[in-house]
Every structure is written in structure tokens, then in C-alpha cells.
Amino acid sequence: MLLSLDSLSDRADSLDRQFATSSRRDNFHLPQHNGRPAIYFTGNSLGLQPKNTQELVLEELEDWAQLGVEGHFHGRRPWFAYHKHLTEATARLVGALPHEVVVMNNLTVNLHLLLVTFYRPSSAKYRVLMEASAFPSDQYAIESQVRWHGFTPEDAILELSPVPGSYTVDTEDILRTIRDHRNSLALVMLSGVQYYTGQWFDMQAIAAESRKYGIVVGFDLAHAAGNVPMQLHDWEVDFACWCTYKYLNSGPGGTSGVFIHERHVQDTSLPRFAGWWGHSEEERFKMQKGFKAIPTAEGWQLSNAQILPMAAHLAALKWFDELGMEALRAKSMALTGFAVEVLQRVNAWAVAQGMGEPIRLITPLDPAQRGAQLSLLVPDIGRRVFEKLSAEGVVADWREPDVIRVAPVPLYNTFEEVYRFGVCLQGALEQIRKG
Ligand SMILES: Cc1ncc(COP(=O)(O)O)c(C=O)c1O
């Protein structure tokens, strides 16, 4: 086992050259640290700002300043139909048909709206299968939904836990749980990519198993959209939603995407919480009673479009559309694979120093089961390591009690940054060893 990181420096350079066409680093604003770009590995939390964002947001501010209310119909992109500019690129991003997607609201709001339609429990089939360690907002959403229907979370929520000693959930365990509880499950509701471990669930197999038993299947794609390629239509997922401020770089608190499979969108009789923006476009301004749902995912809209967050999203989607998810995924696998190699070298170095292996990777080693993110379990000294990395200009993310998450993002991160991250990490461990 090679102990030195040095030999990886040349590899990093050659990989950066190899994947140069899949990088748009020059099109992003890079936060600075001591006069040079920070090593920004938190695109899984808040993506960086594309340089074209200001221009598109400013265009809408200008239209508003110059046209006032007339901007709804006479702006350069009339606000009345602004959300439609996002549809095609969004459909390509998640492998959907254009009438299966809409951009609106925020993620947790959309999750609730979708649950109103798709969680329709009966006294026999009322359970929801979810991860034991799902993102808290999803836990709260599901808890409140099952209570709303008169059930108790303790009984109605079935949790998937990792096998002891592991952090990830085995696909076979998920499929077996679905089979074993097929008579009581109303809904399977999982992440696409798990926020804590970075595990990418086998969405296709989970959707197929659920559909076999007539169980509705939905995904929270907060950590999957813009990170991994998906085919939501072909996989026959019932519904999904995601935020746009992580891998999709559309700004803090940005808008959210929704997918509803074709077989549902045309059924305008499906129960839902309705608002005027989901009502037939031809009749919307007649201001009459009697909701008539648009027979596409737009039929779930409540309110008129949030133009400024959507302008930021439109700017950011340009880069995904230009490169395509397949090319980004190819670079992402190489980039994150390289990060694994760097971490293995750092661990080997630490063992040689008598420190044991300080870092345990809790993200799956199999590239097919992860996206860009790696979660590093660093017992005892994790917080100190994280602080030393921050002092060196590595922007990572800390999760109590002992996990550092890093996500090298193919659009704007480089192999050279991954190499330098390894150098900083080794330096931090060396300082801690010396006391
Ligand atoms: C997996 C997951 N679900 C839900 C949310 C909540 O998102 P929002 O605040 O946009 O509703 C987040 C936020 O980070 C998340 O990571």
C-alpha cells in the first residue's frame, strides 16, 4: 500500500484534463479563503451561484420596474407562464415526460401536497415504509399525515434500519420488508440518495417491488436531483419531489420540483388541495366557482409562480441541460472514486503513524450505490478534524456526533481540489497526533 499522497497529484492533473469538457467551473462564483478559491465540498447542502444567475434575476427585476403588472403578460418571459420555461429541462433532468413535472413551492410543502393525493390509507392498508433516519422534515411530514388520517406514527410508520454495525440499508432487506408487509402498506416513501450516508437506493427495484403489490411509491430526491441520473417515468415511480438549492445550484430557499407519473396526472378526479394556478388555464381568469384541474402535473399548483427563485433556477438548469446528466455522472463517479482513493491513502498513512484508521467511510464503496457525497465517520476527533479542515479553507459539512460529509461536485469541483483536501486532512491528523 502506497503511503504518500504525492503520486496522486499528477493523477489529479491528468484527470482534470481528461474531464475538462464536463467542467463549468469558470461559470460559477467560487467562495474565497485567504485570497484563493476555498475547496467547496458542500454542493450537497447549498450549491454555488452560477454566474448567469444575476443576469436572469435582474431581467425580471427590470421587467417589474418597467412594466409593473403588465409583466404578467408583456414581460420578456411573461410571468403568467414563467414556470413553463423550466419544464423541458426539469423533465430531462429526472427522466420524465414534460407533463409529468412542475416546479413550484418548497420541498416540504410539495411533499405534503403529494401526500394529500397519494397517501390514501384504509383501515387495512395504512402503513408507510420509510428510513429510520430519514431527514427530519420528512419524518415530521409523515408523522403529521398519519395522525391527520387518525393513525398513530408508532403503529403506522414502519422504519427501515441498517443491519447492526452498518449504516446503510440493504436493497434485499428493503424489498423483503415491502413483500412481508404488502397487506398493510399504503405507501413506500424513501429518499433517492440518503442525506446522512450518501447511499443511493435502488429506486427502480423498490418501485417495481412496490407496484407489484399495488403500493404507492414516492421519493424525496433532495440529494438525488442533479446528482445522479434517474428515469422516473420508466421506473414507474408514482411521485417525487426535490429542492433546487443543493446540487441544482438555484439559491438558498429556492423553489422545488415535482414529478407525478403520467398515469395519475390525467386523472383530474384525484383528491388534492387545489388553488387557482392548478385550474384550467383557459378558465382561470373567469373567476368562477368549480375547480377544474389541469390534466398535467401543473394541476397540483396552488399559487402563481415565484418569479425570482424560478429565474435563478432557470439560470442554473442551463448547465445541466448543456452537459446532460450522463456526462456529469461519468465525471462524478471518477471524482468521488478518486476521493475514496485519497481517503484510503490517508488512512494507510495514519496506520503507519500508529493512529489506527481514523476515518471510516459509511457511504457504500460500490459506485452504483452512491452519488457525489462521501460521509466520513471520524470517532472521537471528528470535530477537531473538521475545524482544522475549515481553517485550511475546506468547506465541508459537520453532522453530530461524528460525521463529516464531503461532496465533490462535477460541475465546479476539480480532482486537484480532492487531492488538496487529502493533504489538508492528513495535515489535520498530523497536528492532532502531535497534540
Ligand atoms: C432530504 C431532505 N428532505 C427535505 C428537506 C427540507 O427541505 P425544505 O426546507 O426545502 O422543505 C431537506 C433539506 O435540506 C432535505 O435534505
The ligand as a Gaussian input file, in Angstrom:
#p B3LYP/6-31G(d) Opt

LIG

0 1
 C      -33.689000      15.086000       2.280000
 C      -34.330000      16.398000       2.604000
 N      -35.666000      16.481000       2.679000
 C      -36.293000      17.633000       2.985000
 C      -35.575000      18.788000       3.219000
 C      -36.323000      20.039000       3.584000
 O      -36.297000      20.966000       2.542000
 P      -37.160000      22.319000       2.544000
 O      -36.681000      23.143000       3.680000
 O      -36.809000      22.951000       1.221000
 O      -38.580000      21.945000       2.647000
 C      -34.173000      18.761000       3.131000
 C      -33.386000      19.979000       3.380000
 O      -32.185000      20.010000       3.399000
 C      -33.548000      17.535000       2.829000
 O      -32.203000      17.430000       2.768000

